[in-house]
Amino acid sequence: MKSTNESSFSSKHRSLSPLVNSALASELASEPVEIPPELLIAASCGLRVFPLIRYSKYMPTRAGIETATSDPARIGSWIRHYRGYPLNWYLATGPGPFAADGVVALEVIGDLGRMALCELCQDDWDWLDTLRSQADNNTRYIFFHWPAGMVMRRSAKQLAPGLILHGEGDSVPVPPSQTRSGVVHAYLTPGAALSQTPKWLMKVAVQVVEGVADSRIDSISDWNNSSAA
């Protein structure tokens, strides 16, 4: 027989799939809640996040992604609602409800990912100025503004071994989430703003969908030539 605590925990798990419902918006209690500074950093950059109970069997779903927000009040209401349960936080990637809200995340895994990134960016190191985070010594995330009027190529998610692009309908964990081994995600550039998606990444990962008759463009130079025509 399950204990009361186990039943309560299972109930919370069920409530987290799809995690958040419209009733949460009316559950803002009067008691104060402390929002982790990492989430305030995300909110200040316009990053839309949503919570999931840490180490649960549930994975981020489209329903959860659709509830993501950069509103500190809503984030605080989730923390209050699930008080006592350790939470991981996920960033919803892809175009946002407003042009400035979209974000794309580049996941770099291990030596293969780092080598692929260096080969891809060539001598352009401006991306180092954008918001970046680290999950452990093996995995890092680089965040850019979603390029307006673009969609991700179907082949773009796995750019190379160890190099994964997260776009529309996807999500990635952000600080202060923890890995299963207990390592806490941390920002490498906590004071940085999001940079625009660099051209070397746009060239291989996105295609124009607005103002171009044929959206199947193979390179950034083709895009420039089409725009100039």
Buried (B, 14 or more C-beta within 10 A) or exposed (E): EEEEEEEEBEEBBEBBBBBBEEEBEEEBEEEEBEBBEBBEBBBEBBBBBBBBBBEBEBEBBEEBBEBBBBEBEBBBBBBBBBEEBEBBBBBBBBBBEEEEBBBBBBBBBBEEBBBBBEEBBEEEEEBEEBBBBBBEEBBBBBBBBBBEBBBBBEEBBEBBEBBBBBBBEBBBBBBBBBBEEEBEBBBBBEEBEBBBBBBBBBBBBBBBEEEBEEBEBEEBEBBEEBEEE
